């Protein structure tokens, strides 16, 4: 049965001191007298809703999955000075699903489907609080309950159909980061990003084969899921009154980086694509521009600034190469969009300058194509995938006006290698008709960015 399943398918320096010298600093704003302090210590519970995007890699195909989710969470925080330690559990009921169908040489049609019914995580949290602002990172364990199905109709050598389905609860790991703001009456609002990885895992499928009757087999998948969630929590007890921790004060001549910000960015990317099936000649440069926006929050503790940031940009960072091997073989890769979720830590110098390091998770929407021409014979295949990697970077930011700053930043992104399922047509008798190919493709990327942020008053 297994054989049947497998055989069928600085960069820029910013800030003009001469211009900014006459601009008044954004001074620290004290909280209202009726609520001068906040302490996050205690139990809490709440609700969340969001959206998930990812992919499920079967032996034969990559399937893109996406959908909405919603659920509940509960946890406990212990604030020690401005340091927060906590533990949290959540469960989300999910509509994240995907399917893919392809035709092979007009002789077989294959369809595969995956759906996540629910997701649950148990994580530890570490954060930094300043008054009502909290930024945090988290990590721990994840579980998911899933349904899978497989359907293949074969016309050659004779009509046959296999229909299989199965369910599983699988384990993985999760990392994430978020920002939370405490409202009045013990309520708080949060925004959070999670990356969940479910390593390669086998599960049972059972069903029928029209020519033989009942059958069963084992399949293997690995999955990644990116979640963006908004939520609200209710803090039990009286955190405002129990051991209050006042927000840190700053000199009136300094700029306070604490709070929520929103901005725009543009830049240029360069990197390398590597079609590993054609190493070493399958390596080529990828270049192009991009633009988009970012959203984040900072907590300043003295001269130290810690924060979280989410970014989404679109562009055209791509390239390709031609390989001569008894004909012209052209391969190309292009990144259409890129999203990043990172944690930042920086140090404030000269009141208005912030220098920082950052690191986190990157996810890209890639498009890949391969074309082979040899006389009258040809192959044209292409396809898209969701590719996950890591990002590290550094930057400098300058507050040039009340609530406004500009930044210059460098990022390095390593995507590693992953499978891309490409579809198209082949004309190489006796192989004629619809066709597919799984390419093992690795990518790296370097980004130079400039941007502007608007900081909402804390």
N, C-alpha and C positions, 0 to 999 in steps of 0.2 A: 504493500500500500504506500509505503514511504517513497518507493521508487516512482510510483504513478504520480504522486503529488509533486515530486521534484522534477520529474522528467517532462511534465506537461508545460511547465513554465521557466612757546619759544620759537619752534615752528613759526609762531608769530608773536611778537611782543606787543602788549597793549597797555594803555593807560598814559594819558598826557598830564603830567603833574602840573605843568604850567596852567593848563585850562582848568584842572580840577581844584586848584588851590583856593579859589574863591567860593567853592560850592560848600555849603554848610554840611557837616557830618550828620548822618542818621544816628541820633543819640539813642541810648537805651531808654525804653519806655516802661515805666513801672506798671505792675498790674494794679487794677482798681483797689482802693482802700478796703472795700468790703470783702476782697478775696485775694490777699497778698501772697498766699502760699498754696502749694499742692504736694501731696505725698501719694505715690502710686501703690504703696504697700496694701495688700489685701486680696481677697478673692474677687473674681469678676466673671460675668457670663454675657454672651451676646449673640448676634446674628450677623451673617455675611452673605453677599451675593457677588458673582463675578463671571469671568469668562476664561475658558481653558483652550489652549492650542498646543498641538504636539504631533507625534507620529508613532505608528506601530509598524515595526519591521518584522514581517513574516520571512520564511525561507525564500519565498518567491517574490513578493512585492513589498514596497513601502506604501503605507496608507496614511494620508493626512487625516488627523482627527481634530475636531473642534466642537464647541458648544458651551452653553451656559451652565452654571452651577449655583447652588445656594445651600446654606446650612447653618449650623450653630457651633459656638466655641465656648470653652470655659477654661479658666486657669487661675494661677496665683502669682503675684508679684511681691518681691521684697526689695525695697529701695534702701540703699546704703549710701548716704550722701547723695551724690548725683549718679551713682551707679545703680542699675536695675538688673536683678536676676529673677528669672521666672520660669514657669513650666506651663504648657498649654496643650490641650487636646481639642480637636475639632472633627466634625464629620460633615461632608457635603454630598447632597444628592445631585447627580450629574446627568447632563444631556450631552456629554462629550462623546462623539462617535464619528465614524468615517467608513467609507467603502471604496472599492476600486474594482473595475471590470476591464479586462483586456481580451483581445482576440489574437490567437497565435496561428498564423499561416492559413487562416480560414478553416482550420481543422479542429480547433478547440476554443471554447470561451470560458474564461476563468473569472470568478467573482469572489472577493474576500471582504468581510465586514468585521469591525471591532467596535464595541461600545462599552464605556465605563458607566456602571450603574451608580456606584458611590465611591467616594474617596475619604480616607481618614488619616490624620497625622497626629503624632505625639512628639512635641518638640521642646527643647530648652531654649530660653531666650536670654540675651544679654543686651542691655540698652543703656542709653545715657539720657537723663532727664534734666530739664531746666525749667522749673515751674510747670506749666501745663503742656509743654512740648516734650515728646518722647520719640527718639529714633532707636531702632533695635535691629538686631540680626537674630536668626533662629536656625536651628538644625535638629534633625532627628529622624524618626522612622515614619514610613508611609505604607498604607494598605489600600488596595482597590479591588472591587468586585466587578468582573467583566464578563461579557458575552461575546463569543466569536462564532463566525459561520464561514463555510467554505462550499462553493458550488462550482462544479466543472462539467461542461457538456462537451463530449468528444464525438466528432463525426467520422474520423479516420483512426484506425482501420475499420471501425464499425460503430454505429450509434450506441452511446453509453452516457450515463449521467451519474455523478457522485454528489450527494448532498450530505454535509456534515455540520454539526454544531456542538458547542460546548461552553461551559462556564467555569470560572476559576476566581479565587481570591488570592492575589499575589502580594508580595512584600517588596519594598524598596526603601529609598532614602530621600529626604527632602532638605533643601536649604532655602533660606529666604531672608527678606529684609522688609521693613515697613516703617511707617511714621504714624503717630497717634497724637491727637489733641484732646485735652480734657475740657468738656463743656461744664456748665453748671449742673447742680443736682445729681452729681455722681455719674453722669453720662460722658462717654468719649467717642470720638469718631476716628477711624483708621483707614489707611490705604496700605496694601501689602502685595508683595510679589513672592511666589513660590516656584522653585524648580524641583520637579520630582523625577527621579530616575528609577525605572523598574528594569533590572538587568535581565539578560537572556534567561528564559524560563520555559519549561515544557508543561503542556496541559493535554487533557484527553479530549478527543472529538469522536462523536458517534453519529451514525446516520444510516443511509441506504445507498446501495449501488444498483442501478436498474438491472444490470445483467447478473448480479449474484445475490442480492438481498441485503441483510443487515451487515454493516461493517463498522470498525472502529480503528483509530490510529492515534498517534501522538504528534502534536505540532509544537513549534518553538517560536516565540516572539520576544522582542525587547521593545521597550517603550520609553519615551520622554514626554513630560507634560509641563507646560508653562502656564501658571495661573496668575491672574490679576484679580484681586478681591478688594471690595469696599465693605466696611462693617461698622457696627456700633456695639459698644460694651457698656454694661452697667456695673459700677464698682460698688460692691457690698460694703457696709460699714460707713465710716465717715473719714475718708482719706484726707479731707481738708483740715480736719481738726486733730487727728491722731498724729502726733509727732510731726508737725508741719516742717517742710523743708523749703525755705524761701528761694526764689530764683536768684542767680548770681547777678551782681550789679557791675556796671561798667562805667568808665569815665565818660562824661558828657561829650568829650571831644572825639571819642572813638566810634567805630561802626559796629553795630551788633548784628552778627550773622545768624542769630537764632530765628527760626521761623520757616514758613513755607515760601517756596519760590517757583516761578514759572518762566520759561524762556524759549529762545530760538537759537539755532546753530546752523552752520554750513562748513564744509570742508572738502578735503581731497583724500582719497584712499588709494593705497597701493598694496600689492601682496602677491601671492603665488597660488596658482591652481596646480594640482598634481593628480592626474589620472593614473592611479597606481597600477592599473592593468598594462600600461604602456611605459612604465619606468625603464630607463631614465628620460626617454624622449617625450614623455607625456607631461613634462613640467613647463609652465609658461607664466608670464607676468600678467597681473590683473590690475588695472588702474581705472580711475574715474572719480567724478564729483558726487556730492550728496548734500542734502539739507533736510532739516526737520526741527523737532522741538524736544524739550526736556522739562521734567517736573521733579521736585525734590523738597527736602526739608533738612535743616541743620539744627544742631544744638551746640551752643558755644559754652565751654567751660574754661574760663580764664582766657588763655591764648590758644587753647585747643578747640578745634571745630570738628565735630563728627556729624555725619549725615548719610542719607540714602537718596538715590537718584534713579529715575527711570527715563529712558530715551527712546525715541522712535524716529528713524530717518529713512528717506527714500532716495534712490539714485540709480546709478548705472556703473558699478565697479566691475569690470569684466575684462576678458582677454581670451586668447586661443592660440593654437598652433597647428601646423600642417606636418604630417608624417608621411614620407614617401616609402611605401612598402608594397611594391607591385601594383600601385595605384595611389590616388590621393586620399589620405585619411585626415579629415579635419575634425578637431575637437575644440569645444569652447565652453566657458563657464561665465556666469554673470550673477551678481548679487543685486536683486531689485529693491530689497528693504532690509533693514537691520534694526533690532531692538536690543537694549541693554538694561540690566538691573544691577546696580553697583552700590557698594558702601564706600564712603569717603572719610578720610581723616586728614586734617590739615592743621597748620599753625599760622596764627595771625602775626604779621610783622608790619611795623610802621602804620598801625591803626587801620589803614584801608586795604592792605594787601593780604591775601590769603593764598598760601601755597599748599597743595594737597596731593595725596596719593589716593588711588581708587582701585577697586577690584570687584569682580562679580561674574555674572552669567551673560552671555551673548547668544542671540538666536537670529538666524538669517533666513530669508526666502531666496533660494537659489534657483537658477535655470541652467540646464546643461544640454548640450547637443553634440551629436556625432554624425558625421557624414562620410561615406566611403564611395568612391567612384573608380571603377576599373573597367574600361571599355563600356559595353552595354549593361554591365552589372552595377548595382548601386544599393546602398543602405542609407536611409535617413531616419534618425531617431532623436527624440528630445523629451524632456520632462522636467518637472520642478520638485523640490523637496524642502522640508524644514530642517535646518542644520543647526545644531547646538554646540557651543564652545565656551571658552572662558575669555575674560577681558581683564587686562591690567593697564594702568595708565597713571599719568601725572599731569598737573596743570597749575596755572596761576590765575587768580581772579582779583580784580581791582574794583572797589566801590567808588565810582566816579560821581555819583549824585545820590541824594536821599532815595533809598529804595532801589537803586539801579547799580548793576555791576556788569563788567565785561570780563571774558575769560579766554585764555588760549590753552589748548589741551592736546596731549598725545595719547593714543590708545594702541595697544597691541592685542590682537585677537587670534587665538589659536582654536581652530575648529576640529583638528584631528581628521580622521577619515571615517566615512560612512557610506552606505549604499544609496545610490540614486537609481530608481527604476525608470528607464527611458522607453518610450513607445514610438512606433512609426511603421514604415514599410520597408520591405526587402525585395529585391529582384535579382536573385542569384540562383537560377534553376538548379535543382528542383525546389529550392526554397523561394516561394513567391507569395506575397500577400502581407498581411499585418504581422508585426514582429515586435519583440521587446528584448531589452538587454539591461542587466544590472551592472552599473559601473561603480567601482570603488574609488571615491574621489576625496582627497584631502585639500584643505585650504588654510592659508594664513592671511592676515590683513593688518595693515598699519594705517592709522587714521590721524590726520592733523586737522584740528577743529578750532574755530573761533565761534564765540557765542555771546549772547546778552541775556541777563536775567533780571526779572522784577521781583523784589523781595517784599512780601506782605508783612506789615508791622506785627511783631509778636504781641 
